[in-house]
């Protein structure tokens, strides 16, 4: 998926399912997330590192870290779809 299209979808969909290969798990994973941290106006971000598109998003499936954050990195996302209720 091209970075411009992925960024457009992340901004367009209030909540989404993002799919990407996670090195930690050794497979493609699907996560429910949002571009904006719940109950705030803090947004995720996109940048390129070593030629890879990195998207930082709020992951509803994640265990919070010691600061209570659920921000996660998706490298070269494969697909982004509207969250299904």
Buried (B, 14 or more C-beta within 10 A) or exposed (E): BEBEEBBEBBEEBEBBBBBBBBEEEEEEBEBBBBBBBEEEEEBBEBEEEEEEBBBBBBBBEBEEEEEEEBBBBBBBBEBBEEEEE
